[in-house]
Amino acid sequence: MTDIRDGIQLRRCAVDDSAARTLLDEYFATREAGFPASGTYRRTDPTPADFENPRGVFLVATGEGAGGDREDIGCGGVRLIAHSPGVTRFEIKHLWVQPHTRGRGIGRQLMEELEWRARAFGGSEIVLDTNATQVEAEALYRSAGYIEIPPYNDNLNATVWFAKNLTTELE
C-alpha cells in the first residue's frame, strides 16, 4: 500500500479482484450515463495481463468516503501499448473517482502515481484518450501537461487523445 496525500492510500489490485470490479462497474455505468445521446457507449473491460508487472499496474485508491468511513473511492491503471523505436509508450486507462469524492485532488494523485509507475517500467511517453463530454477530465489532463495529439487508437468512445513526454520532466 502506498500512502500519497491527504489520507489517500493506493494499493495494487488485479483488475478482476472484487474491489477493482466494483469500481470499474461504477466507472462504466457513469461513462455510459454521460455518453452523448447521438452515440452508443461500448464497454471494454480491461484484460488482466495488461495490468500486471512489468507490462502495467492497476491501482485502487482508498480514502474517506461519504459517511466518513474509509472506502475504495477511485481507480486507474497504466499499461504498455504498441510504440515505435526509441519510444516506450504506456497508456492510462479507467482513471476514475467516485462523484462524492471529486474536487479533492484524488484523480490528480492517481494520475501522478500512474505516471511515476510508467516511468519505473521504462516508459518515455504516456498517452490517454477521452470523450469531449468529459470536460473535467480533459481540464485535468491539460493542467497536468498533456497535449492533444492525433488518434493513436481506434477507441470508438474517444473523441480526444492526449500524450505527455515522461523524459522531459526528469531533466
N, C-alpha and C positions, 0 to 999 in steps of 0.2 A: 504494500500500500504506500502511495506517495502522498505526503501532505503538500498541498500547494498553499493557497492563501485563504484567509477568512474562514477557516474551519472546513474547507473543502478537501476531501481526500479522493484520490484516484486509485483505482485498482485495475489491474489487467484482468480481462474476463474473456472467455471464449464466446463467440457470437451466438452459439447455441446453448449457452448457460441460461438458466431461468431468469436471472436479473437482466441480462442483456436482451433476451427475447421480450420481456415485459416492456422495457424502454423502447426497443425497436418497433414493437407493435404500436405503441403510443406515437412514436415518430411517424410511422407510415400513415396512421389514421389522421394525424394533424396535417401532414403533407397532402393527403388526398382531399381532406375537407377544404383546404385553402387553394386547391388547384383551380385554374381558370375553367369556367363553365364551358368554354369552347373546346376543351380537350379532355382526354381521359388519362388519369394518372396510372402509371404502370409500376406496380410494386416489384422491386428486385431485392430479394433477401440476400444478405452477404454470404459468401462462400467461406466457411470456417478456415480453410487452409490459407486463404489470402491474408488472414489477420493473425497468423502465428509466426513467431520468431524464426528466421530472420526476415521474412517477407513483409511483416507488418505486426500491428498490435491493435487491439480493441480495448478501450478504457470505459469504465463506469465511474461517474462522479457521485460521491455521497456527501450530503450536507444537510443542513437544517431544512426541513420541509414545511409545508403549510401549517401543520399542527405544532411545530417546534421540535418534533422528534427527528432523529437522523433517518434519512431515507435515501434511496437511489434517485438522483434528480437530473441526471444527464448522461450522455454517452457520445462516443465518437471513435472513429478508427482511422488508421492510416495503413495503406498497402502499396507495395511495389507494383508498378504497372509498366507497360512497354515504354521503352525510351530509346534514345539514339546514342551513338558513340560519344563519349565524353560527358554525357548527362545521365544521372541516375534519378529517375522520376518516381516520386511517391504521390499518392492521391489521398486526400482527406475524404472520408465517407461518413454519412449519417451523424454529423455533428448536430446535436440537439439537446436542449434543456427544457425541462417541464415549464409550461407557461407561468405557473405561480412562483417560479424562481428567477424569472428573467429580470434583467436590469441590475444584476448583482455582479456582473463580470465573469460568470461561470463559463459561458461559451468561449470567451477570450482565453480564460485559463486552460480550458480543454484544448483549444486550438494551439496555444503556445506549447503545451506539453506534447501534442502530436507532432508539431514541427521539430521539437527537440528530439523526439524518438526517431523521426525520419532522418535527421542528421546523424544520429547514433547508428542507424542502419547503413549509413554511407550515402544518403540522398543528397543530391546537389540542387534539386528542384522539387517543388511541391505544387500540385495542381488541385483544383476542385471545380465542381460545377454546381449551378443553382438555377432556379427559375426566377424570372423578373418579379414574380409576385412575392418573393421572399425579400422584401425591402430591407428589413432589419439585418438579415444575414448578409446581404450584399454590402450594406454600410459597414458591418463588422470586418468583412474581408478587405475592403478598400482601406479602412483605417489601420489595418494590420500590415499594409504594404503589398497586398496582392494587386496585380494589374490584369486588366481584361485582355484575353487572348482569343484567337480563333478556336473553334471547337477542336478538342483533342479526342473526343469520343462520340459515340452515336446515341447517347442517352436521350431518349425521346421526351423525358420530363424536363430537361435542361434547356435554357434559353441564353444563359450567360456562363462563360468559362473564365477561370482565373488561374494565374500562376505566380509563384514567388521564388526567387533565386535564394537558395539556402546558404550559398557560399559567400555572398557579398556581406551578409550580416556577421560573418566571422572575422572579416578583415579589420 
